[in-house]
Structures are given as structure tokens and as C-alpha cells.
Amino acid sequence: MADNVENIILEHLRNLRAGQDRIETGLKDVRQRLTGVESGIAGLRRDNISTQEDVYRQQTVIDAIQDRLQRIEKRLELS
């Protein structure tokens, strides 16, 4: 009887260990996927910053063109 109880306990411990191994394997997969998501978000942030810089540069050029146009209109007495 004691051997039977001991075998049942060992079987339960093996099942618990196997379940824990499956959880750890799944957790590794989740961590890898999370790293990929974090990398993707970092890339999007870089792209967003780059786009904002482009918009600021374009606005500077537009402002300069606007100033030149106003000076030309003033010189030609169009305004």
C-alpha cells in the first residue's frame, strides 16, 4: 500500500513538473513575441519623430517662401 501511495505521489509530481515545463515554454514564446512588439513600437516612434522633423522642415521652407512672396508683392505693389 505504501508503495502504491508513493507511486501515485511521484506520478503527480511528474505531472506537475511536466505542466510547469509547458508553462515555461509558453512563457518563453510570450517573451519573444513581446520583445518583437516592443521593437515594433520603438520603430514606430522613430518613424513618428522623423515624420515630425520633416513637417517642421517643410513648415520652415513654407514660411521662407511666404516671406519672399510678401516681399515680391510689396515690391510690385500688388498688395
N, C-alpha and C positions, 0 to 999 in steps of 0.2 A: 504494500500500500504506500509506504514512504517513497519507494522508487517511482511509483506512478505519479504521486503528487510532485515529486522533484522533476520528473519529465515534463509534466504539464507546466510547471513554473518556467523551466528552461525554454519550452516552446513559446510561451507568452513573451518571455524576454527576447527571444529571437524575432518574433513578430514585431515587437516594439522597436527593436533595432532596425529591422527592415523598413518599417514605417518612417523612422527617423531618417534613414538614408534617402528614402524617396523625397521627404520634405527638404532635406539639404540639397539634393539635386535640383529640385524645383526652385529653391531659393537662389541657387547659383544662376539659373536661367533668368529669373526675375531681375537679379542684379545686373546681368549682362544687358538685358533689354533696357533697364533703367539707365545704364550708362549710355546706351545708344540714344535714348530720348534726351538725356542731358546734353549730349554732344549736338544733337539736332537743334535744341533750344539755343545753345551757345552760338551756333552758326546763324540762326535766325536773328539773334541780337546783333551779331556783327553785320549782317546784311542790312538790318534796320538802321544802324548807325551810319553805315556807308551811304544809304539812301538819303538820310537826313543831311549828311555832309554835301551830297550832290545838290539837294534842294537849296541849301544855304549858298552854295557857289553860284547856282543859277540865279538866285534872287539878287546876289551882288552884281552879276552881269546885267540883269534886267534893270536894276537901279541905275547903273552906269549908263546904259542905253537911254533910259528915260531922261537922265540929266542932260545927255548930249542932245537929245531931241528937243528938249525945252530950250536949250541954248540956241539951237539952229532956228527954231520957231521964233524966238525972240529976235535974233539977228535978222531974220527975213520979215519980221513984223507980221507974223501970221497969227499970233495970239493976242 
